[in-house]
Amino acid sequence: MSEVTALPLPEATAVATTPRAHVPRTVGLVVHPSRSVEQPLRVLREWAEEHGTEVVQAPASCNQRRVADEGDPAQSDLIVSIGGDGTTLAALRTGAVAGRPVLGIACGSLGALATVSVRDARPSLERFSRGEWHPRRFPALSIDRGAGADRFALNDVTVLRSAGGQVRMTVRVNGGIYARIAGDGAVISTPIGSSGYGISAGGPLLASALEGFVFTPLPKHGGFAPPLVVDAATELVLEVTQGFGGGRLEIDGQVADEHVGSLRIGLQRDVATMVAFPDQESLLAGLRRRGIILDSPRMVVDADRALDSGAP
């Protein structure tokens, strides 16, 4: 894992990410380092050449394959990610700081964030240019460590033990103790982040429009502390003591620090903006398509029987 860029928490940028009819003068790219990106890259370059649009590479908190000269993302009208959800998440972090919307083109299967297929890349660029899109705005977790500017997470903040021993933490909610935990750590997720590490750790899946976030303990040594969903006005404080094996802080899946200390976490609305279209599938439909949400085998068998019998 590479260390995540310590970007400050950006201000809401609704004005810069409001749909309007205009052909982008500059498009910033964030590109997966190893997937085959030739086809979507060719489509983008051909479209850009036809419209007189400059294509630059946008810096991001992930490894990238270099495909263009680096440019300032704040000078781009649109950030385009080519890859999977991880690449798109990194592009959203860049777009959040620059105040620019992000269009996620999927190399492989569609994800929760990379929602545009290669086949639909050109039509989607045209629709963006005509202003025929709507902003899908994401909140972020603000992370105050008591020194310097706040960091932010669009997906999740995770405290993990590094090796032997346990991470010990006292979890406070609006000043009162929720639980004192010794174990592998914890993950704090936004609604969009809850469909990843959060549900893998046994936490709930939050509806994408919910104004709140969730604290999910990782495997722990005794005690009882279920996942806790809180509203957007809640302040969550983690006072962390690392075991002899050490611990680390991860932000959006990348290592931020090998020492955790105290974390003060809240939610800020409308930090990042995704380019979305009315005819795209919902988050829940995408999770079902990808097999993250699975039906009971009994229900599958019943449905197959009904289909074989011709029942409606």
N, C-alpha and C positions, 0 to 999 in steps of 0.2 A: 504494500500500500504506500502511496506517496502522501506527503504531508499536504493537508488542505490549505489553500491560501487564506490567510487571516484577513478576510475582507470585512469591512465595517458593515453594520446593519444599515441598509439603504432606506431612504425615505420613500413613501408611496409615490408612484409616478404615473398616475392615471392619465394625465394629459398627454404624455409622450406615447402612451400605448392605447389610444382610442382609435377605433377604425375610421379611416378616411380613404377616399380614392386618390392614390398616388403611386407611381412606379418608383420603387426604391432606387435611390441613387447609388447606395452602397449596401452590400449584404455581407455580414460577418459570418464566417464559418467556424463551427466546432466539429471536429471529425474524429471518429473512432480510430485508435492507433493501429488496429490489425485486421478489422473486417474488410471485405471486398467492397470498396466504396466507388469503384470506377463508374458504374452505371448511373447512380444518382448524381455523382459529381459532374458527369458529362451532361446530363439533363439540365442541371443548374447552370453550368457554364454556357450552354447553348442559349438558354432562356436569357441569361444576363447579357450575352453579346447582342441578341436581338433587340433588347430594350435599353442598351447603353448603360448597364448597371455594372459598377465595379465590384469585384469579389475579393475580399481580404480574409485573412485568418484571424479569428478573435482569440485572445488568450483566455485560458480556462483552467479550473482547478482539476485537471485530469491530463494524462498523457494524450498526445495527439499525433496523428500523421500529418506532416507538413505538406500542404497542397497549394498554398498561396502565400504571398507576402503578408506579414503581420500588420494589422491595422487597429485603430482605436475603436472599440465596440460602441463608444458613445457617439461616434461619427457615422455609425451604420443606422439604416432605417429598420433593419430586420436582422435578427440572429437566426441562422439556420443550423440545426444540428443534423449530422449524418451518422447514424449508429444505432444504439439501443437506448433504453431508458437511462442508463448511467451517463452516457454522453449527453443526452438531453438535459439531465439534471445539472450537469456541469455548465451547459449552455444557459440554463435558467439562472444559475448563480451569476454568470457573467451579465446576462440580460438584466437581472435585478439591479446590479450596481450601476449599469449603464443607462437604465431606464428605457430598455428596448424590448419588444415582444420577441418570442421565440417560436419558430416553426420546427417541429421534430419529424424528420424523415427517417423511417425505419429501414435498416439493413437487416433483413431477416424478418421474423414475425413482428407484428405490431405489438406495442406495449401499452402501458398506462400513460406514458408521456410521449413516446415516439409513435404518433398516431397516424402519420401520413405514409402510405405505401409509395414505393418508387414509381409505380404506375400513375399515382395521383400527384406526383411532385409538381409537374408543370401546371396542371389545372389549379392546384392549391396556390402556387405563386401568382397565377393570374387572378384568382379570387381575392388574394390578399391585396393585389394592386388595385382592384376595383372597390376595395373596402367591404367586401362581402364576407366578413368574418366577425367573430365576437371574441372578446377577451375572456379567457379563463384565468381568473386571478387566484394566486396562491398566497396563503399566509406563510409566515416563517417563525421559527422559534428564535427569540432573542436570547443570547447567552452572555450573561454578565459574569466575568470572573474577577471583578474588582480591580482590574488594572488595564488601562487603555480602552480603546473602543470596543463595543460589543461585537461579537461574532454572530452569525446567523446560520440556521439550518432550515432548508426547505423540506427535507425528508425526516431526518431524525438526529438526535444527539444520543450517543451511547457511551456508557462507562463500562469498561471491561477489565477483568483481571488479566494480567499479562502471562503469568505462569502459575507456580504453586502458591498456596495461600488463598485468601479471600479478600474481596473488596468489602469494606464495611462502610455503610452510609446511613446517615440520618436524613429522612425525607420530611420536609416541612411544607405544608400547604397553607398559604396565607398566614404564616407565622406559627401555626399549630403543628405538632408532630403527627404525621400520618403513620410512619413505620420506621423501625430501625432494623436494617437488613444486613446480613453477612452472606456473601455468595459470589456468583460470577459477575454481578453488576446489574445494569438496568438500561432500558432503551426508552427514550421519550420521543413520541412521534406526532407529527402533524397529521391531519386527515389523509392527505395523499401518501404520506410516509407509512401510515398504518397498514397499508396493503403489502409491505415488504417485511422488514425485520420484525416489526411489531407483531403481526399475526403469526409469524414463524416461531416467536417466543411465547405464543399462547395468549396474546392480547387481542382485543376486539378490533373489528374492522369498522372504521369511522366513515360515515357518509361524507362525500367530498365537500358538501356545502356546510357541514357542521362547523360552527365557530367555537372550536375547542381543541384540546390535545390530550394525549393519553400517556400515562406513566406505566410501564410494564416491567416488573422485576424479571431478571434472568434467573436460572436455577439457584436456589438459596439453601442455606443450612438451617433448616427448621423454621419455625414461626409461620405466620400467615399474613400475607399482604397481597391481595388480588390486584390485577390491573385497575388503575384508577383513571376515569375520564373526568376532565375538569373543563370549565368554560374559559372563554377567551380572556376574562378579567382576572384569572387566577395567577398567582405567583408561586412557582414551585422552587424550593431551595434544596439542593443536595449538598450535604457536608460529608465529604468522602475521605476515608482513611484507607490507604492502600496496604495490602498485605505484604509479606516479605518478598513475594514474587513480583510485586509492582502492579501498576494498573495504567490504563491509558484512556484518553478521551478521543472519540471519533465523531466527526461532524460530516453528515451526508456520506457515510461509508468510508471516509478517508481519515487517517490519523492526524489529529490536530495537536496532541501533546502527549508525552509519556508520563506526565504528572497531572492529576485531576484537581485536587483541592476542593474549593467551594464553587458551586455553580448556582446562579440565580437565573431561572428560566421563565420566560413569559411568551405571549403570542402577539405578533404584530400582523395586522391585516394587509392584504394587497401589496405584497413585496415583489412578487414576480408575475409575469404575464405570459400565458401560452396562447398562441394563435389556434383558435378552434372554429369548427364549422358546424352548422346546425344538423347536418346529416351524419356526423360521426357517431360511432357507438358510445354508449355510456360506459363509465368505469366498471360497473358491475357486470355488464355484458362482456367487457374485455377480460375481466377476471375469470368468467365462466369459460370463454373461448380458450383461454390459455391453460385451463385446468387447475387454476389456483383455488377456485370454488368448485367442488365436485358434489354431484347428487348422490344420495344414498343408493347403493346397489339395488335394493329392493324397488326403489322408485324407477330406476333405469329398466329393470326387468318388466315392471308393470307397464311402462310406456311402450316397450318393444312388443309386448303382447297385444296391447291396444292397437298398435300400428299394424301388426300381422292380421288382426281380426277385422281391420277396416273401420274400427270404432273412431268417432270424431275426437 
